Amino acid sequence: QEPEVIEQESVQEEQPITTPQFEDVSFDILVPSGSTAMSVAHFAATQPELGDHVTYSVNPYVQGSDPLVAAFTSETSQVIVAPTNLGATLYQKEVPYQLVATLVWGNLYLISNEELTFDDLSGRKITAFGQGSTPDIVLQTILKEKGLLDSVEIEYLASVSDVQSMFSAGEIEVAVIAEPSLSVLKTKVDEVNVVVDFQEQWGELYGVTSYPQASLFVHKDLIENHSEVIEPLLAQIETSVDFANQSPTEMAKEAIETGLEIPAPIIAASTPNSHLIFKTAEEAKEEIQLYLEKLYEFDSKTVGGTLPNDDFYYLEK
């Protein structure tokens, strides 16, 4: 036995330790406010190392889609968290980005000031927001599947904050709301009853997790010329999503430190209903395709006029 041990040791000694030499790389990460910010708050706060040769910055959380569209088209940020269908729409305009992972799987709810079920909605007025965008499409798709679309009236407000203020003022009775606005409402109004969890409904209707609302997009230059960055980036974003779910109170502090302008208790309270789940493009591809098909059926413009092909997805070789 002894010679064997000596032999093994000598083999180990002979193995040289080499560190691969990579070119220095620097990039920006752009993230919208709300649930998406919560999913990357831990990453933004801790700025984990992605390699000795890598430097990056996480830009404070932007409002609305305009800064995201500008970043995609001007290619100023190499990593962008954005609504999945926005990425699909811009893909048709040949922006050089691929979907590498999905982080947010829906945060939409139908609420009422009284206890209702799906069947009670017939003949009611539903106040919604974001006409023609994801909240509207999810609402109408589920109502249609349930045979209720023609028996309700939908009125639209400009934003979720308008819905929140009108509901808390008692001016509307049945409404579509998103987290974290739902958690804000619960602190202001006694009667906030969740009639429909849209994520649960979507999952039941189509046999999937939920709908992939927001995803992580990476510039092809980073993927093709600095592929060694992708794996650690995804690993650290996944860690960040896990941290948000396991330690929402700590994550809330980090989110505020890194620029999210929502009270910490609201961030923490809204985390469980924000469906922060990390899935790589490979893991989520079928669910993303189904979602984009439903959007396309609703209005082809919501996905840029045609469905993206496989090149839209970063599928590990």
RAGI-V302875 format. One record per pair of residues at least 4 apart in sequence whose ideal C-beta (glycine too) atoms are under 8 Angstrom apart, sorted by the first residue. I is the first residue (numbers start at 1). J is the second residue. Records with the same first field share a line. If there is no record, write none. Layout:
# RAGI-V302875
I->J ; J
This chain:
# RAGI-V302875
1->5
2->6
3->7
4->8
5->9
6->10
7->11
8->12
9->13
10->14
11->15
19->52
20->228
22->51 ; 53 ; 226 ; 228
23->53 ; 225 ; 226
24->53 ; 54 ; 55
25->53 ; 54 ; 55 ; 222 ; 225 ; 226 ; 229
26->54 ; 55 ; 56
27->56 ; 77 ; 78 ; 79 ; 219 ; 222
28->56 ; 57 ; 58 ; 59 ; 76 ; 77 ; 78 ; 79
29->40 ; 44 ; 56 ; 57 ; 58 ; 59 ; 77 ; 78 ; 79 ; 80 ; 81
30->59 ; 62 ; 67 ; 68 ; 71 ; 77 ; 79 ; 80 ; 81
31->36 ; 37 ; 40 ; 44 ; 58 ; 59 ; 61 ; 62 ; 81
32->36 ; 37 ; 61 ; 62 ; 63 ; 64 ; 68 ; 81 ; 82 ; 214
33->37 ; 61 ; 62 ; 63 ; 260 ; 261 ; 262
34->38 ; 61 ; 107 ; 178 ; 179 ; 180
35->39 ; 104 ; 107 ; 178 ; 179 ; 180 ; 213 ; 214 ; 270 ; 274 ; 275 ; 276
36->40 ; 61 ; 81 ; 103 ; 104 ; 214
37->41 ; 61 ; 255 ; 258 ; 259 ; 260
38->244 ; 251 ; 255 ; 260 ; 267 ; 270 ; 271 ; 274 ; 276
39->81 ; 103 ; 104 ; 214 ; 237 ; 240 ; 241 ; 244 ; 276 ; 278
40->44 ; 58 ; 81 ; 103 ; 237 ; 240 ; 241
41->45 ; 240 ; 244 ; 251 ; 252 ; 254 ; 255 ; 258 ; 260
42->46 ; 239 ; 240 ; 243 ; 244 ; 251 ; 254
43->47 ; 48 ; 58 ; 236 ; 237 ; 239 ; 240
44->58 ; 240 ; 254 ; 258
45->254 ; 255 ; 257 ; 258
46->254
47->56 ; 58
48->236 ; 239
49->54 ; 232
50->54 ; 56 ; 229 ; 232 ; 233 ; 236
51->228 ; 229 ; 232
54->226 ; 229
56->79
58->258
59->77
60->258 ; 259
61->258 ; 259 ; 260
62->67 ; 68
63->67
65->69 ; 82 ; 83 ; 86
66->70
67->71
68->72 ; 80 ; 82 ; 83 ; 86
69->73 ; 86 ; 90
70->74 ; 76
71->75 ; 76 ; 77 ; 80
72->80 ; 82 ; 86 ; 87 ; 90 ; 95 ; 97 ; 217
73->90 ; 93 ; 95
75->95 ; 96 ; 219
78->218 ; 219 ; 221 ; 222
79->216 ; 217 ; 218 ; 219 ; 222 ; 233
80->87 ; 97 ; 216 ; 217
81->103 ; 214 ; 215 ; 216 ; 217
82->86 ; 87 ; 214 ; 215 ; 217
83->87 ; 133 ; 134 ; 213 ; 214 ; 215
84->88 ; 99 ; 102 ; 212 ; 213 ; 214 ; 215 ; 288 ; 291 ; 292
85->89 ; 134 ; 291 ; 292 ; 295 ; 302 ; 303
86->90
87->91 ; 97 ; 99 ; 215 ; 217 ; 312
88->92 ; 292 ; 303 ; 304 ; 307 ; 308 ; 312
89->93 ; 301 ; 302 ; 303 ; 304
90->95 ; 97 ; 304
91->95 ; 97 ; 304 ; 308 ; 312
92->303 ; 304 ; 305 ; 306 ; 308
93->304
96->219 ; 220 ; 221
97->217 ; 218 ; 219 ; 220
98->217 ; 218 ; 220 ; 223 ; 281 ; 311 ; 312 ; 313 ; 314
99->215 ; 216 ; 217 ; 281 ; 288 ; 312 ; 313 ; 314
100->215 ; 216 ; 217 ; 218 ; 223 ; 230 ; 234 ; 280 ; 281 ; 314
101->215 ; 216 ; 234 ; 237 ; 238 ; 278 ; 279 ; 280 ; 281 ; 284
102->212 ; 214 ; 215 ; 216 ; 277 ; 278 ; 279 ; 281 ; 284 ; 287 ; 288
103->214 ; 215 ; 216 ; 237 ; 241 ; 276 ; 277 ; 278
104->212 ; 213 ; 214 ; 274 ; 275 ; 276 ; 277
105->199 ; 209 ; 210 ; 211 ; 212 ; 213 ; 275 ; 276 ; 277
106->138 ; 198 ; 199 ; 202 ; 210 ; 211 ; 213 ; 275
107->178 ; 179 ; 180 ; 199 ; 213 ; 270 ; 273 ; 274 ; 275
108->134 ; 135 ; 138 ; 139 ; 176 ; 177 ; 178 ; 198 ; 199
109->176 ; 177 ; 178 ; 179 ; 182 ; 194 ; 195 ; 196 ; 197 ; 198 ; 273
110->126 ; 139 ; 174 ; 175 ; 176 ; 177 ; 194 ; 195 ; 196 ; 198
111->167 ; 174 ; 175 ; 176 ; 177 ; 182 ; 185 ; 192 ; 193 ; 194 ; 195
112->116 ; 173 ; 174 ; 175 ; 193 ; 195
113->167 ; 170 ; 173 ; 189 ; 191 ; 192 ; 193
114->173 ; 191 ; 193
115->193
116->120 ; 121 ; 174 ; 193 ; 195
117->195
118->146 ; 148 ; 195 ; 196
120->124 ; 195
121->126 ; 143 ; 148 ; 151 ; 152 ; 174 ; 195
122->148 ; 151 ; 152
123->151 ; 152
124->152 ; 153 ; 173 ; 174
125->152 ; 153 ; 154 ; 155 ; 172 ; 173 ; 174
126->139 ; 152 ; 153 ; 154 ; 155 ; 174 ; 175 ; 176
127->154 ; 155 ; 156 ; 157 ; 163 ; 166 ; 167 ; 172 ; 174 ; 175 ; 176
128->135 ; 136 ; 139 ; 154 ; 155 ; 156 ; 157 ; 163 ; 175 ; 176
129->135 ; 136 ; 156 ; 157 ; 158 ; 159 ; 160 ; 162 ; 163 ; 176
130->134 ; 135 ; 136 ; 156 ; 159 ; 160
131->136 ; 156
132->136 ; 137 ; 299 ; 301 ; 302
133->137 ; 302
134->138 ; 211 ; 213 ; 295
135->139 ; 160 ; 176 ; 178
136->140 ; 154 ; 156
137->141 ; 294 ; 295 ; 298 ; 299 ; 302
138->142 ; 198 ; 202 ; 211
139->143 ; 154 ; 176 ; 198
140->144 ; 149 ; 154 ; 298
141->145 ; 202 ; 294 ; 298
142->146 ; 196 ; 198 ; 201 ; 202 ; 205
143->148 ; 149 ; 152
144->148 ; 149
145->205
148->152
157->162 ; 163 ; 166
158->162
159->163
160->164 ; 177 ; 178 ; 181
161->165 ; 181
162->166
163->167 ; 172 ; 175 ; 176 ; 177 ; 181
164->168 ; 177 ; 181 ; 184 ; 185
165->169
166->171 ; 172 ; 175
167->171 ; 172 ; 175 ; 177 ; 185 ; 189 ; 192
168->185 ; 188 ; 189
174->195
177->181 ; 182 ; 185
178->182
179->183 ; 270 ; 273 ; 274
180->184 ; 262 ; 266 ; 267 ; 269 ; 270 ; 274
181->185
182->186 ; 192 ; 194 ; 270 ; 273
183->187 ; 266 ; 269 ; 270 ; 273
184->188 ; 266
185->189 ; 192
186->192 ; 269
187->265 ; 266
196->201
197->201
198->202 ; 211
199->203 ; 210 ; 211 ; 275
200->204 ; 210
201->205
202->206 ; 208 ; 210 ; 211
203->207 ; 208 ; 209 ; 210
206->290
208->286 ; 287 ; 290
209->277 ; 279 ; 287
210->275 ; 277 ; 287
211->287 ; 291 ; 294
212->279 ; 284 ; 287 ; 288 ; 291
213->275
215->281 ; 288
216->234 ; 237
218->222 ; 223 ; 230 ; 233 ; 314
219->223
220->224
221->225 ; 226
222->226 ; 229 ; 230
223->227 ; 230 ; 314
226->230
228->232
229->233
230->234 ; 314
231->235
232->236
233->237
234->238 ; 280
235->239
236->240
237->241 ; 278
238->242 ; 278
239->243
240->244
241->245 ; 276 ; 277 ; 278
242->246 ; 278
243->247 ; 250 ; 251
244->248 ; 251 ; 271 ; 276
245->271 ; 272 ; 276
247->251
248->252 ; 267 ; 268 ; 269 ; 271 ; 272
249->253 ; 264 ; 268
250->254
251->255 ; 267 ; 268 ; 271
252->256 ; 264 ; 265 ; 267 ; 268 ; 271
253->257 ; 264
254->258
255->260 ; 262 ; 264 ; 267
256->260 ; 261 ; 262 ; 264 ; 267
260->267
262->266 ; 267
263->267
264->268
265->269
266->270
267->271
270->274
271->276
279->283 ; 284 ; 287
280->284 ; 314 ; 316
281->285 ; 288 ; 313 ; 314 ; 315
282->313 ; 315 ; 316
284->288
285->289 ; 313 ; 315
286->290
287->291
288->292 ; 313
289->293 ; 307
290->294
291->295
292->296 ; 303 ; 307 ; 308
293->297 ; 307
294->298
295->299 ; 302 ; 303
296->300 ; 302 ; 303 ; 306 ; 307
298->302
300->305 ; 306
301->305
303->307 ; 308
304->308
308->312 ; 313
310->315
